Amino acid sequence: MKKRIESAIRLILENAGEGWFIILEEPTDEKFVQFAYDEDTGLIFDLPFQALDEDELARARQVLGEAGVGDEVAGIFDSPDGEQIGEQRSFNTMIGRDVARAVELVHKVFTYVYGFDDRTRFDVTISR
């Protein structure tokens, strides 16, 4: 699995553009990890709380906390430059162009948080 994740991360870094979102997702259960991409800072790891059930959230807090990934609160807006209508919590950290760190985090989420094994297939989606 780590080699496939590494290939996906390298593909992302070679093909991403400003403001792009990248999702690595197991298609059957629709469990995912996502990244935002910024030209200046590179990849930003993001795992929204609402993508996790209660047990997954507890495991994510443990394993991502040990990896130095904190959780953040971001506003949800009704439109660009509109009013804030809610909040979203997620695990976030700057990755930059550190392929090894990105692979480590995705692998931990897929195996420890979601419980997938190393043969699990996942899809990679890059979009704006």
N, CA, C and O atoms as CSV, one atom per row, in Angstrom:
chain,resi,resn,atom,element,x,y,z
A,1,MET,N,N,0.825,-1.198,0.000
A,1,MET,CA,C,0.000,0.000,0.000
A,1,MET,C,C,0.868,1.260,0.000
A,1,MET,O,O,0.552,2.230,-0.689
A,2,LYS,N,N,1.956,1.249,0.767
A,2,LYS,CA,C,2.787,2.451,0.857
A,2,LYS,C,C,3.343,2.865,-0.505
A,2,LYS,O,O,3.423,4.056,-0.805
A,3,LYS,N,N,3.725,1.893,-1.328
A,3,LYS,CA,C,4.260,2.223,-2.657
A,3,LYS,C,C,3.180,2.849,-3.531
A,3,LYS,O,O,3.459,3.778,-4.288
A,4,ARG,N,N,1.941,2.347,-3.432
A,4,ARG,CA,C,0.842,2.932,-4.205
A,4,ARG,C,C,0.513,4.345,-3.712
A,4,ARG,O,O,0.228,5.235,-4.513
A,5,ILE,N,N,0.555,4.543,-2.399
A,5,ILE,CA,C,0.311,5.879,-1.851
A,5,ILE,C,C,1.411,6.828,-2.316
A,5,ILE,O,O,1.136,7.955,-2.728
A,6,GLU,N,N,2.659,6.366,-2.247
A,6,GLU,CA,C,3.770,7.209,-2.691
A,6,GLU,C,C,3.631,7.587,-4.159
A,6,GLU,O,O,3.860,8.740,-4.524
A,7,SER,N,N,3.260,6.631,-5.005
A,7,SER,CA,C,3.052,6.928,-6.433
A,7,SER,C,C,1.957,7.971,-6.610
A,7,SER,O,O,2.088,8.884,-7.425
A,8,ALA,N,N,0.878,7.833,-5.845
A,8,ALA,CA,C,-0.228,8.788,-5.934
A,8,ALA,C,C,0.216,10.183,-5.490
A,8,ALA,O,O,-0.126,11.172,-6.138
A,9,ILE,N,N,0.966,10.273,-4.403
A,9,ILE,CA,C,1.429,11.575,-3.906
A,9,ILE,C,C,2.366,12.223,-4.921
A,9,ILE,O,O,2.271,13.424,-5.177
A,10,ARG,N,N,3.265,11.439,-5.497
A,10,ARG,CA,C,4.167,11.989,-6.521
A,10,ARG,C,C,3.375,12.471,-7.736
A,10,ARG,O,O,3.678,13.523,-8.299
A,11,LEU,N,N,2.365,11.705,-8.138
A,11,LEU,CA,C,1.496,12.110,-9.244
A,11,LEU,C,C,0.809,13.436,-8.925
A,11,LEU,O,O,0.711,14.322,-9.774
A,12,ILE,N,N,0.344,13.551,-7.705
A,12,ILE,CA,C,-0.312,14.783,-7.268
A,12,ILE,C,C,0.650,15.966,-7.377
A,12,ILE,O,O,0.302,17.008,-7.932
A,13,LEU,N,N,1.847,15.800,-6.849
A,13,LEU,CA,C,2.812,16.901,-6.851
A,13,LEU,C,C,3.251,17.282,-8.265
A,13,LEU,O,O,3.586,18.439,-8.519
A,14,GLU,N,N,3.250,16.328,-9.172
A,14,GLU,CA,C,3.645,16.611,-10.551
A,14,GLU,C,C,2.524,17.253,-11.357
A,14,GLU,O,O,2.795,17.932,-12.347
A,15,ASN,N,N,1.267,17.052,-10.953
A,15,ASN,CA,C,0.142,17.486,-11.771
A,15,ASN,C,C,-0.795,18.500,-11.127
A,15,ASN,O,O,-1.703,19.001,-11.790
A,16,ALA,N,N,-0.595,18.810,-9.857
A,16,ALA,CA,C,-1.520,19.704,-9.156
A,16,ALA,C,C,-1.279,21.156,-9.522
A,16,ALA,O,O,-0.177,21.547,-9.905
A,17,GLY,N,N,-2.321,21.934,-9.398
A,17,GLY,CA,C,-2.247,23.368,-9.635
A,17,GLY,C,C,-2.858,24.126,-8.477
A,17,GLY,O,O,-3.466,23.538,-7.583
A,18,GLU,N,N,-2.693,25.416,-8.501
A,18,GLU,CA,C,-3.204,26.290,-7.444
A,18,GLU,C,C,-4.688,26.030,-7.180
A,18,GLU,O,O,-5.506,26.025,-8.100
A,19,GLY,N,N,-5.016,25.814,-5.902
A,19,GLY,CA,C,-6.403,25.644,-5.505
A,19,GLY,C,C,-6.983,24.265,-5.780
A,19,GLY,O,O,-8.191,24.072,-5.643
A,20,TRP,N,N,-6.159,23.309,-6.161
A,20,TRP,CA,C,-6.667,21.971,-6.462
A,20,TRP,C,C,-6.903,21.188,-5.178
A,20,TRP,O,O,-6.298,21.459,-4.141
A,21,PHE,N,N,-7.798,20.210,-5.276
A,21,PHE,CA,C,-8.061,19.281,-4.183
A,21,PHE,C,C,-7.740,17.884,-4.668
A,21,PHE,O,O,-8.011,17.535,-5.817
A,22,ILE,N,N,-7.173,17.100,-3.801
A,22,ILE,CA,C,-6.766,15.758,-4.139
A,22,ILE,C,C,-7.391,14.815,-3.118
A,22,ILE,O,O,-7.271,15.035,-1.913
A,23,ILE,N,N,-8.057,13.769,-3.595
A,23,ILE,CA,C,-8.717,12.819,-2.703
A,23,ILE,C,C,-8.199,11.416,-2.998
A,23,ILE,O,O,-8.190,10.980,-4.149
A,24,LEU,N,N,-7.767,10.713,-1.956
A,24,LEU,CA,C,-7.431,9.299,-2.040
A,24,LEU,C,C,-8.555,8.582,-1.305
A,24,LEU,O,O,-8.737,8.773,-0.103
A,25,GLU,N,N,-9.313,7.750,-2.032
A,25,GLU,CA,C,-10.528,7.180,-1.472
A,25,GLU,C,C,-10.645,5.691,-1.759
A,25,GLU,O,O,-10.379,5.235,-2.871
A,26,GLU,N,N,-11.045,4.947,-0.744
A,26,GLU,CA,C,-11.404,3.549,-0.920
A,26,GLU,C,C,-12.843,3.567,-1.436
A,26,GLU,O,O,-13.736,4.030,-0.727
A,27,PRO,N,N,-13.090,3.072,-2.659
A,27,PRO,CA,C,-14.386,3.293,-3.302
A,27,PRO,C,C,-15.577,2.541,-2.717
A,27,PRO,O,O,-16.703,3.025,-2.825
A,28,THR,N,N,-15.374,1.391,-2.110
A,28,THR,CA,C,-16.500,0.620,-1.590
A,28,THR,C,C,-17.112,1.287,-0.358
A,28,THR,O,O,-18.324,1.498,-0.301
A,29,ASP,N,N,-16.279,1.617,0.621
A,29,ASP,CA,C,-16.761,2.237,1.852
A,29,ASP,C,C,-16.728,3.760,1.795
A,29,ASP,O,O,-17.223,4.435,2.698
A,30,GLU,N,N,-16.134,4.301,0.715
A,30,GLU,CA,C,-16.011,5.746,0.511
A,30,GLU,C,C,-15.271,6.429,1.657
A,30,GLU,O,O,-15.606,7.549,2.043
A,31,LYS,N,N,-14.272,5.754,2.191
A,31,LYS,CA,C,-13.410,6.328,3.221
A,31,LYS,C,C,-12.255,7.021,2.518
A,31,LYS,O,O,-11.697,6.481,1.563
A,32,PHE,N,N,-11.893,8.207,2.981
A,32,PHE,CA,C,-10.929,8.998,2.227
A,32,PHE,C,C,-10.009,9.818,3.102
A,32,PHE,O,O,-10.238,10.002,4.297
A,33,VAL,N,N,-8.960,10.304,2.461
A,33,VAL,CA,C,-8.052,11.326,2.967
A,33,VAL,C,C,-7.964,12.343,1.842
A,33,VAL,O,O,-7.954,11.967,0.670
A,34,GLN,N,N,-7.902,13.614,2.178
A,34,GLN,CA,C,-7.806,14.615,1.121
A,34,GLN,C,C,-6.692,15.604,1.412
A,34,GLN,O,O,-6.251,15.776,2.549
A,35,PHE,N,N,-6.258,16.243,0.345
A,35,PHE,CA,C,-5.241,17.273,0.420
A,35,PHE,C,C,-5.723,18.473,-0.392
A,35,PHE,O,O,-6.386,18.321,-1.418
A,36,ALA,N,N,-5.381,19.647,0.080
A,36,ALA,CA,C,-5.495,20.848,-0.744
A,36,ALA,C,C,-4.087,21.126,-1.251
A,36,ALA,O,O,-3.104,20.698,-0.646
A,37,TYR,N,N,-3.997,21.849,-2.369
A,37,TYR,CA,C,-2.678,22.173,-2.910
A,37,TYR,C,C,-2.579,23.676,-3.107
A,37,TYR,O,O,-3.471,24.304,-3.676
A,38,ASP,N,N,-1.486,24.237,-2.630
A,38,ASP,CA,C,-1.196,25.657,-2.779
A,38,ASP,C,C,0.176,25.776,-3.437
A,38,ASP,O,O,1.137,25.148,-2.993
A,39,GLU,N,N,0.266,26.573,-4.486
A,39,GLU,CA,C,1.524,26.711,-5.234
A,39,GLU,C,C,2.692,27.103,-4.324
A,39,GLU,O,O,3.810,26.623,-4.513
A,40,ASP,N,N,2.443,27.961,-3.347
A,40,ASP,CA,C,3.525,28.459,-2.496
A,40,ASP,C,C,3.912,27.485,-1.384
A,40,ASP,O,O,5.093,27.347,-1.063
A,41,THR,N,N,2.918,26.805,-0.792
A,41,THR,CA,C,3.209,25.968,0.366
A,41,THR,C,C,3.118,24.472,0.099
A,41,THR,O,O,3.552,23.680,0.935
A,42,GLY,N,N,2.569,24.061,-1.038
A,42,GLY,CA,C,2.463,22.640,-1.360
A,42,GLY,C,C,1.207,22.015,-0.803
A,42,GLY,O,O,0.155,22.651,-0.742
A,43,LEU,N,N,1.324,20.748,-0.393
A,43,LEU,CA,C,0.171,19.977,0.067
A,43,LEU,C,C,-0.222,20.322,1.502
A,43,LEU,O,O,0.620,20.603,2.354
A,44,ILE,N,N,-1.530,20.289,1.734
A,44,ILE,CA,C,-2.094,20.478,3.060
A,44,ILE,C,C,-2.983,19.257,3.329
A,44,ILE,O,O,-3.994,19.061,2.654
A,45,PHE,N,N,-2.607,18.443,4.310
A,45,PHE,CA,C,-3.368,17.253,4.691
A,45,PHE,C,C,-4.660,17.686,5.358
A,45,PHE,O,O,-4.665,18.613,6.168
A,46,ASP,N,N,-5.774,17.007,5.014
A,46,ASP,CA,C,-7.072,17.354,5.587
A,46,ASP,C,C,-7.910,16.084,5.740
A,46,ASP,O,O,-8.107,15.339,4.780
A,47,LEU,N,N,-8.393,15.851,6.943
A,47,LEU,CA,C,-9.298,14.736,7.219
A,47,LEU,C,C,-10.465,15.278,8.042
A,47,LEU,O,O,-10.343,15.435,9.257
A,48,PRO,N,N,-11.608,15.569,7.383
A,48,PRO,CA,C,-12.763,16.139,8.087
A,48,PRO,C,C,-13.364,15.170,9.108
A,48,PRO,O,O,-13.454,13.967,8.861
A,49,PHE,N,N,-13.768,15.705,10.241
A,49,PHE,CA,C,-14.380,14.887,11.283
A,49,PHE,C,C,-15.633,14.182,10.769
A,49,PHE,O,O,-15.875,13.031,11.131
A,50,GLN,N,N,-16.436,14.848,9.931
A,50,GLN,CA,C,-17.704,14.255,9.509
A,50,GLN,C,C,-17.509,13.031,8.623
A,50,GLN,O,O,-18.466,12.303,8.360
A,51,ALA,N,N,-16.278,12.791,8.156
A,51,ALA,CA,C,-15.987,11.592,7.369
A,51,ALA,C,C,-15.748,10.374,8.259
A,51,ALA,O,O,-15.591,9.260,7.759
A,52,LEU,N,N,-15.719,10.583,9.578
A,52,LEU,CA,C,-15.348,9.528,10.518
A,52,LEU,C,C,-16.508,9.164,11.432
A,52,LEU,O,O,-17.265,10.029,11.872
A,53,ASP,N,N,-16.637,7.860,11.712
A,53,ASP,CA,C,-17.591,7.484,12.749
A,53,ASP,C,C,-16.912,7.689,14.105
A,53,ASP,O,O,-15.752,8.098,14.161
A,54,GLU,N,N,-17.621,7.409,15.182
A,54,GLU,CA,C,-17.111,7.693,16.525
A,54,GLU,C,C,-15.811,6.939,16.835
A,54,GLU,O,O,-14.875,7.520,17.382
A,55,ASP,N,N,-15.752,5.657,16.490
A,55,ASP,CA,C,-14.551,4.860,16.750
A,55,ASP,C,C,-13.376,5.337,15.892
A,55,ASP,O,O,-12.247,5.423,16.375
A,56,GLU,N,N,-13.642,5.645,14.629
A,56,GLU,CA,C,-12.592,6.143,13.739
A,56,GLU,C,C,-12.045,7.477,14.243
A,56,GLU,O,O,-10.841,7.724,14.180
A,57,LEU,N,N,-12.932,8.331,14.739
A,57,LEU,CA,C,-12.504,9.622,15.264
A,57,LEU,C,C,-11.573,9.429,16.467
A,57,LEU,O,O,-10.560,10.119,16.586
A,58,ALA,N,N,-11.911,8.510,17.337
A,58,ALA,CA,C,-11.051,8.240,18.500
A,58,ALA,C,C,-9.683,7.730,18.056
A,58,ALA,O,O,-8.658,8.169,18.577
A,59,ARG,N,N,-9.662,6.801,17.093
A,59,ARG,CA,C,-8.385,6.280,16.590
A,59,ARG,C,C,-7.602,7.373,15.876
A,59,ARG,O,O,-6.380,7.448,16.007
A,60,ALA,N,N,-8.300,8.224,15.120
A,60,ALA,CA,C,-7.631,9.323,14.411
A,60,ALA,C,C,-7.007,10.298,15.401
A,60,ALA,O,O,-5.878,10.749,15.204
A,61,ARG,N,N,-7.728,10.620,16.450
A,61,ARG,CA,C,-7.168,11.522,17.469
A,61,ARG,C,C,-5.875,10.950,18.042
A,61,ARG,O,O,-4.905,11.676,18.259
A,62,GLN,N,N,-5.873,9.644,18.283
A,62,GLN,CA,C,-4.690,9.016,18.859
A,62,GLN,C,C,-3.532,9.011,17.862
A,62,GLN,O,O,-2.467,9.558,18.151
A,63,VAL,N,N,-3.726,8.406,16.705
A,63,VAL,CA,C,-2.617,8.201,15.772
A,63,VAL,C,C,-2.153,9.512,15.129
A,63,VAL,O,O,-0.954,9.713,14.939
A,64,LEU,N,N,-3.077,10.393,14.798
A,64,LEU,CA,C,-2.661,11.666,14.198
A,64,LEU,C,C,-2.076,12.594,15.252
A,64,LEU,O,O,-1.160,13.362,14.960
A,65,GLY,N,N,-2.589,12.532,16.460
A,65,GLY,CA,C,-1.994,13.304,17.549
A,65,GLY,C,C,-0.551,12.906,17.795
A,65,GLY,O,O,0.314,13.760,17.986
A,66,GLU,N,N,-0.294,11.593,17.789
A,66,GLU,CA,C,1.076,11.100,17.948
A,66,GLU,C,C,1.969,11.547,16.805
A,66,GLU,O,O,3.179,11.694,16.979
A,67,ALA,N,N,1.376,11.766,15.626
A,67,ALA,CA,C,2.128,12.214,14.452
A,67,ALA,C,C,2.224,13.740,14.378
A,67,ALA,O,O,2.763,14.284,13.415
A,68,GLY,N,N,1.699,14.428,15.395
A,68,GLY,CA,C,1.784,15.884,15.439
A,68,GLY,C,C,0.758,16.620,14.609
A,68,GLY,O,O,0.937,17.796,14.290
A,69,VAL,N,N,-0.322,15.935,14.255
A,69,VAL,CA,C,-1.391,16.565,13.458
A,69,VAL,C,C,-2.502,16.992,14.399
A,69,VAL,O,O,-3.081,16.167,15.105
A,70,GLY,N,N,-2.795,18.278,14.406
A,70,GLY,CA,C,-3.849,18.798,15.260
A,70,GLY,C,C,-5.162,18.901,14.529
A,70,GLY,O,O,-5.240,18.667,13.323
A,71,ASP,N,N,-6.198,19.255,15.272
A,71,ASP,CA,C,-7.477,19.494,14.614
A,71,ASP,C,C,-7.766,20.984,14.623
A,71,ASP,O,O,-7.363,21.713,15.529
A,72,GLU,N,N,-8.469,21.410,13.599
A,72,GLU,CA,C,-8.784,22.823,13.421
A,72,GLU,C,C,-10.270,23.000,13.167
A,72,GLU,O,O,-10.964,22.070,12.757
A,73,VAL,N,N,-10.733,24.189,13.413
A,73,VAL,CA,C,-12.107,24.559,13.120
A,73,VAL,C,C,-12.077,25.587,11.999
A,73,VAL,O,O,-11.329,26.564,12.052
A,74,ALA,N,N,-12.901,25.353,10.983
A,74,ALA,CA,C,-13.008,26.296,9.866
A,74,ALA,C,C,-14.474,26.655,9.684
A,74,ALA,O,O,-15.361,25.846,9.954
A,75,GLY,N,N,-14.716,27.863,9.229
A,75,GLY,CA,C,-16.074,28.306,8.985
A,75,GLY,C,C,-16.650,27.731,7.706
A,75,GLY,O,O,-15.927,27.489,6.739
A,76,ILE,N,N,-17.956,27.514,7.708
A,76,ILE,CA,C,-18.702,27.131,6.510
A,76,ILE,C,C,-19.539,28.339,6.137
A,76,ILE,O,O,-20.269,28.879,6.967
A,77,PHE,N,N,-19.431,28.763,4.877
A,77,PHE,CA,C,-20.100,29.986,4.425
A,77,PHE,C,C,-21.191,29.669,3.413
A,77,PHE,O,O,-21.092,28.692,2.671
A,78,ASP,N,N,-22.238,30.500,3.383
A,78,ASP,CA,C,-23.353,30.265,2.472
A,78,ASP,C,C,-23.002,30.589,1.022
A,78,ASP,O,O,-23.690,30.146,0.103
A,79,SER,N,N,-21.935,31.361,0.816
A,79,SER,CA,C,-21.454,31.684,-0.532
A,79,SER,C,C,-20.069,32.308,-0.390
A,79,SER,O,O,-19.685,32.719,0.705
A,80,PRO,N,N,-19.321,32.381,-1.481
A,80,PRO,CA,C,-18.033,33.079,-1.378
A,80,PRO,C,C,-18.266,34.502,-0.866
A,80,PRO,O,O,-19.138,35.214,-1.365
A,81,ASP,N,N,-17.497,34.900,0.112
A,81,ASP,CA,C,-17.631,36.216,0.748
A,81,ASP,C,C,-18.984,36.396,1.437
A,81,ASP,O,O,-19.397,37.523,1.710
A,82,GLY,N,N,-19.679,35.278,1.720
A,82,GLY,CA,C,-20.997,35.348,2.356
A,82,GLY,C,C,-20.908,35.223,3.864
A,82,GLY,O,O,-19.850,35.412,4.464
A,83,GLU,N,N,-22.049,34.899,4.463
A,83,GLU,CA,C,-22.144,34.756,5.912
A,83,GLU,C,C,-21.733,33.361,6.347
A,83,GLU,O,O,-21.973,32.374,5.652
A,84,GLN,N,N,-21.111,33.304,7.510
A,84,GLN,CA,C,-20.760,32.009,8.078
A,84,GLN,C,C,-22.029,31.362,8.612
A,84,GLN,O,O,-22.775,31.970,9.379
A,85,ILE,N,N,-22.266,30.108,8.191
A,85,ILE,CA,C,-23.482,29.406,8.597
A,85,ILE,C,C,-23.187,28.182,9.468
A,85,ILE,O,O,-24.103,27.484,9.903
A,86,GLY,N,N,-21.916,27.936,9.713
A,86,GLY,CA,C,-21.567,26.792,10.552
A,86,GLY,C,C,-20.062,26.642,10.672
A,86,GLY,O,O,-19.291,27.494,10.230
A,87,GLU,N,N,-19.670,25.540,11.278
A,87,GLU,CA,C,-18.250,25.243,11.441
A,87,GLU,C,C,-17.996,23.797,11.062
A,87,GLU,O,O,-18.879,22.943,11.144
A,88,GLN,N,N,-16.766,23.548,10.645
A,88,GLN,CA,C,-16.330,22.201,10.312
A,88,GLN,C,C,-15.009,21.942,11.022
A,88,GLN,O,O,-14.100,22.771,10.989
A,89,ARG,N,N,-14.915,20.798,11.657
A,89,ARG,CA,C,-13.655,20.403,12.308
A,89,ARG,C,C,-12.962,19.383,11.433
A,89,ARG,O,O,-13.601,18.543,10.800
A,90,SER,N,N,-11.633,19.471,11.409
A,90,SER,CA,C,-10.853,18.499,10.644
A,90,SER,C,C,-9.435,18.431,11.179
A,90,SER,O,O,-8.949,19.352,11.836
A,91,PHE,N,N,-8.782,17.311,10.881
A,91,PHE,CA,C,-7.365,17.168,11.169
A,91,PHE,C,C,-6.622,17.802,10.006
A,91,PHE,O,O,-6.859,17.448,8.851
A,92,ASN,N,N,-5.730,18.731,10.295
A,92,ASN,CA,C,-5.009,19.469,9.261
A,92,ASN,C,C,-3.547,19.609,9.612
A,92,ASN,O,O,-3.184,19.761,10.778
A,93,THR,N,N,-2.702,19.554,8.582
A,93,THR,CA,C,-1.296,19.886,8.764
A,93,THR,C,C,-0.677,20.206,7.410
A,93,THR,O,O,-1.088,19.672,6.380
A,94,MET,N,N,0.307,21.076,7.433
A,94,MET,CA,C,1.056,21.411,6.224
A,94,MET,C,C,2.014,20.265,5.913
A,94,MET,O,O,2.740,19.796,6.789
A,95,ILE,N,N,2.009,19.825,4.672
A,95,ILE,CA,C,2.894,18.763,4.214
A,95,ILE,C,C,3.993,19.326,3.323
A,95,ILE,O,O,5.117,18.824,3.308
A,96,GLY,N,N,3.651,20.376,2.582
A,96,GLY,CA,C,4.602,20.930,1.622
A,96,GLY,C,C,4.851,19.936,0.509
A,96,GLY,O,O,3.910,19.448,-0.116
A,97,ARG,N,N,6.107,19.636,0.260
A,97,ARG,CA,C,6.469,18.666,-0.771
A,97,ARG,C,C,7.117,17.429,-0.140
A,97,ARG,O,O,7.866,16.711,-0.802
A,98,ASP,N,N,6.826,17.185,1.137
A,98,ASP,CA,C,7.398,16.076,1.888
A,98,ASP,C,C,6.613,14.797,1.599
A,98,ASP,O,O,5.643,14.478,2.286
A,99,VAL,N,N,7.049,14.078,0.578
A,99,VAL,CA,C,6.362,12.871,0.134
A,99,VAL,C,C,6.311,11.835,1.256
A,99,VAL,O,O,5.265,11.225,1.481
A,100,ALA,N,N,7.416,11.628,1.957
A,100,ALA,CA,C,7.466,10.621,3.020
A,100,ALA,C,C,6.437,10.928,4.111
A,100,ALA,O,O,5.773,10.015,4.602
A,101,ARG,N,N,6.299,12.177,4.488
A,101,ARG,CA,C,5.325,12.564,5.523
A,101,ARG,C,C,3.897,12.328,5.038
A,101,ARG,O,O,3.060,11.820,5.784
A,102,ALA,N,N,3.624,12.693,3.797
A,102,ALA,CA,C,2.287,12.471,3.232
A,102,ALA,C,C,1.953,10.984,3.212
A,102,ALA,O,O,0.855,10.586,3.600
A,103,VAL,N,N,2.896,10.166,2.761
A,103,VAL,CA,C,2.690,8.718,2.708
A,103,VAL,C,C,2.431,8.174,4.107
A,103,VAL,O,O,1.522,7.368,4.305
A,104,GLU,N,N,3.227,8.611,5.073
A,104,GLU,CA,C,3.068,8.151,6.452
A,104,GLU,C,C,1.666,8.450,6.975
A,104,GLU,O,O,1.025,7.581,7.566
A,105,LEU,N,N,1.188,9.673,6.762
A,105,LEU,CA,C,-0.124,10.057,7.285
A,105,LEU,C,C,-1.250,9.296,6.599
A,105,LEU,O,O,-2.156,8.801,7.268
A,106,VAL,N,N,-1.206,9.196,5.278
A,106,VAL,CA,C,-2.262,8.476,4.554
A,106,VAL,C,C,-2.263,7.007,4.971
A,106,VAL,O,O,-3.326,6.432,5.203
A,107,HIS,N,N,-1.107,6.408,5.065
A,107,HIS,CA,C,-1.017,5.005,5.453
A,107,HIS,C,C,-1.581,4.803,6.857
A,107,HIS,O,O,-2.312,3.840,7.088
A,108,LYS,N,N,-1.263,5.681,7.786
A,108,LYS,CA,C,-1.792,5.564,9.152
A,108,LYS,C,C,-3.316,5.673,9.158
A,108,LYS,O,O,-3.991,4.921,9.861
A,109,VAL,N,N,-3.854,6.600,8.382
A,109,VAL,CA,C,-5.308,6.752,8.346
A,109,VAL,C,C,-5.947,5.511,7.716
A,109,VAL,O,O,-6.909,4.969,8.260
A,110,PHE,N,N,-5.419,5.060,6.574
A,110,PHE,CA,C,-6.022,3.908,5.901
A,110,PHE,C,C,-5.926,2.630,6.735
A,110,PHE,O,O,-6.880,1.853,6.781
A,111,THR,N,N,-4.794,2.405,7.391
A,111,THR,CA,C,-4.620,1.142,8.109
A,111,THR,C,C,-5.097,1.207,9.555
A,111,THR,O,O,-5.813,0.312,10.005
A,112,TYR,N,N,-4.719,2.237,10.283
A,112,TYR,CA,C,-5.062,2.296,11.704
A,112,TYR,C,C,-6.468,2.862,11.935
A,112,TYR,O,O,-7.259,2.284,12.680
A,113,VAL,N,N,-6.769,3.980,11.300
A,113,VAL,CA,C,-8.072,4.619,11.541
A,113,VAL,C,C,-9.190,3.837,10.864
A,113,VAL,O,O,-10.195,3.523,11.502
A,114,TYR,N,N,-9.026,3.515,9.563
A,114,TYR,CA,C,-10.076,2.827,8.821
A,114,TYR,C,C,-9.985,1.301,8.902
A,114,TYR,O,O,-10.977,0.615,8.656
A,115,GLY,N,N,-8.816,0.764,9.241
A,115,GLY,CA,C,-8.669,-0.679,9.372
A,115,GLY,C,C,-8.480,-1.431,8.067
A,115,GLY,O,O,-8.712,-2.640,8.027
A,116,PHE,N,N,-8.065,-0.757,6.992
A,116,PHE,CA,C,-7.806,-1.429,5.720
A,116,PHE,C,C,-6.475,-2.168,5.774
A,116,PHE,O,O,-5.588,-1.810,6.548
A,117,ASP,N,N,-6.342,-3.194,4.952
A,117,ASP,CA,C,-5.060,-3.896,4.890
A,117,ASP,C,C,-4.253,-3.386,3.690
A,117,ASP,O,O,-4.728,-2.563,2.907
A,118,ASP,N,N,-3.038,-3.888,3.567
A,118,ASP,CA,C,-2.118,-3.384,2.544
A,118,ASP,C,C,-2.551,-3.711,1.112
A,118,ASP,O,O,-1.988,-3.164,0.163
A,119,ARG,N,N,-3.544,-4.595,0.940
A,119,ARG,CA,C,-4.022,-4.928,-0.410
A,119,ARG,C,C,-5.208,-4.067,-0.835
A,119,ARG,O,O,-5.696,-4.207,-1.957
A,120,THR,N,N,-5.674,-3.193,0.023
A,120,THR,CA,C,-6.845,-2.373,-0.268
A,120,THR,C,C,-6.578,-1.457,-1.461
A,120,THR,O,O,-5.552,-0.783,-1.538
A,121,ARG,N,N,-7.529,-1.458,-2.380
A,121,ARG,CA,C,-7.445,-0.594,-3.556
A,121,ARG,C,C,-8.040,0.774,-3.208
A,121,ARG,O,O,-9.013,0.862,-2.459
A,122,PHE,N,N,-7.456,1.823,-3.752
A,122,PHE,CA,C,-8.030,3.150,-3.554
A,122,PHE,C,C,-7.936,3.931,-4.851
A,122,PHE,O,O,-7.085,3.656,-5.698
A,123,ASP,N,N,-8.805,4.893,-4.995
A,123,ASP,CA,C,-8.842,5.771,-6.165
A,123,ASP,C,C,-8.199,7.098,-5.813
A,123,ASP,O,O,-8.213,7.522,-4.657
A,124,VAL,N,N,-7.635,7.750,-6.818
A,124,VAL,CA,C,-7.057,9.087,-6.666
A,124,VAL,C,C,-7.811,10.032,-7.582
A,124,VAL,O,O,-7.902,9.799,-8.787
A,125,THR,N,N,-8.347,11.090,-7.016
A,125,THR,CA,C,-9.063,12.101,-7.785
A,125,THR,C,C,-8.379,13.438,-7.573
A,125,THR,O,O,-8.153,13.853,-6.436
A,126,ILE,N,N,-8.051,14.110,-8.662
A,126,ILE,CA,C,-7.466,15.447,-8.606
A,126,ILE,C,C,-8.458,16.377,-9.285
A,126,ILE,O,O,-8.815,16.169,-10.444
A,127,SER,N,N,-8.907,17.405,-8.565
A,127,SER,CA,C,-9.894,18.317,-9.148
A,127,SER,C,C,-9.692,19.731,-8.648
A,127,SER,O,O,-8.995,19.980,-7.665
A,128,ARG,N,N,-10.321,20.641,-9.353
A,128,ARG,CA,C,-10.250,22.058,-8.979
A,128,ARG,C,C,-11.500,22.455,-8.236
A,128,ARG,O,O,-11.638,23.610,-7.832
